[in-house]
Amino acid sequence: MAFSKTQSRIRIKHRVRRTVNGTTDRPRLSVYRSNKDIYVQIINDEEGRTLASASSLKDPKAHGAAGMDQAREVGRAIAEKAKAAGIEKVVFDRNGYLYHGRVKALAEAAREAGLNF
């Protein structure tokens, strides 16, 4: 029996999360994308706390943009918030999505803005 697209993504997500964990030194940068928007959080899994977050809904530059431009703006925004919180190194959690398109654009923009992962 074939899995749906969502079920396949969740299976991949669980497989990736077995190895990717956020610590105090290197928190986890988790990405979620819907059809319309993209969201990102920096999470410390040891404490169970979200240290910083950004989304295309809250960022005025990203809200008007579409697709790849939107993801780049959110990537820059999360990097700025991370620097303000004193975070320089993170572990990237693609959350079961392919490292392609909007997810890749967000990651590259965050790297260019100064995050190391």
C-alpha positions as CSV (number, residue, x, y, z in Angstrom):
1,M,0.0,0.0,0.0
2,A,1.5,3.4,-1.0
3,F,1.9,6.2,1.5
4,S,0.4,9.6,0.9
5,K,2.8,12.5,0.4
6,T,2.2,13.7,3.9
7,Q,2.8,10.3,5.4
8,S,6.0,9.9,3.5
9,R,7.2,13.3,4.7
10,I,6.4,12.4,8.3
11,R,8.4,9.1,8.0
12,I,11.4,10.9,6.6
13,K,11.0,13.5,9.4
14,H,11.2,10.8,12.1
15,R,14.2,9.2,10.4
16,V,16.0,12.6,10.3
17,R,15.1,13.5,13.9
18,R,16.8,10.4,15.2
19,T,20.1,12.0,14.5
20,V,19.4,15.7,14.5
21,N,18.9,17.2,18.0
22,G,19.3,20.7,19.2
23,T,21.6,21.3,22.1
24,T,22.5,24.4,24.1
25,D,25.7,24.8,22.0
26,R,24.0,24.0,18.6
27,P,20.3,24.5,18.6
28,R,18.1,23.1,15.9
29,L,16.9,25.2,13.0
30,S,13.5,23.7,12.1
31,V,11.7,24.6,8.9
32,Y,8.0,24.2,8.1
33,R,6.5,25.2,4.8
34,S,2.9,25.3,3.8
35,N,1.6,26.0,0.3
36,K,1.4,29.7,1.0
37,D,3.9,30.5,3.8
38,I,7.2,29.4,5.4
39,Y,8.0,29.2,9.1
40,V,11.3,28.6,10.9
41,Q,12.3,28.2,14.6
42,I,15.5,27.8,16.5
43,I,14.9,25.2,19.2
44,N,16.9,23.9,22.2
45,D,15.7,20.3,22.5
46,E,17.4,19.8,25.9
47,E,15.3,22.5,27.5
48,G,12.3,22.2,25.1
49,R,12.4,25.9,24.4
50,T,12.1,27.9,21.2
51,L,14.9,30.5,21.2
52,A,13.9,32.4,18.1
53,S,11.4,32.2,15.3
54,A,10.5,33.9,12.0
55,S,7.8,33.4,9.4
56,S,6.6,34.9,6.2
57,L,3.4,36.0,8.1
58,K,5.2,38.2,10.6
59,D,8.0,39.6,8.4
60,P,6.7,42.6,6.4
61,K,9.3,42.1,3.6
62,A,8.5,38.4,3.2
63,H,4.7,38.8,3.5
64,G,4.3,40.6,0.2
65,A,6.9,38.3,-1.6
66,A,6.2,35.0,-3.1
67,G,8.0,31.6,-3.2
68,M,11.8,31.8,-3.3
69,D,12.0,35.5,-2.4
70,Q,9.8,34.9,0.6
71,A,12.0,32.1,1.8
72,R,15.2,34.2,1.4
73,E,13.7,37.0,3.5
74,V,12.7,34.6,6.2
75,G,16.2,33.1,6.2
76,R,17.7,36.6,6.6
77,A,15.3,37.4,9.4
78,I,16.0,34.2,11.4
79,A,19.8,34.8,11.1
80,E,19.4,38.4,12.5
81,K,17.2,37.1,15.4
82,A,19.7,34.4,16.1
83,K,22.6,36.8,16.2
84,A,20.6,39.0,18.5
85,A,20.1,36.0,20.8
86,G,23.8,35.1,20.7
87,I,23.4,32.1,18.5
88,E,26.0,31.5,15.7
89,K,25.9,27.7,15.1
90,V,22.8,25.7,14.5
91,V,21.9,22.2,13.2
92,F,19.6,22.3,10.2
93,D,16.4,20.3,10.4
94,R,14.6,20.2,7.0
95,N,11.7,18.5,8.7
96,G,11.2,15.8,6.0
97,Y,11.2,18.2,3.1
98,L,13.6,17.9,0.2
99,Y,16.6,20.2,0.4
100,H,15.4,22.0,-2.8
101,G,13.5,25.1,-3.7
102,R,12.2,27.2,-0.8
103,V,13.9,25.1,1.9
104,K,17.3,25.4,0.1
105,A,16.7,29.2,-0.5
106,L,16.0,29.7,3.2
107,A,19.1,27.8,4.3
108,E,21.4,29.6,1.9
109,A,20.1,33.0,2.9
110,A,20.6,32.2,6.6
111,R,24.2,31.1,5.8
112,E,24.9,34.3,3.9
113,A,23.5,36.3,6.8
114,G,26.0,34.7,9.2
115,L,24.5,31.4,10.6
116,N,26.9,28.4,10.6
117,F,25.4,25.0,9.9
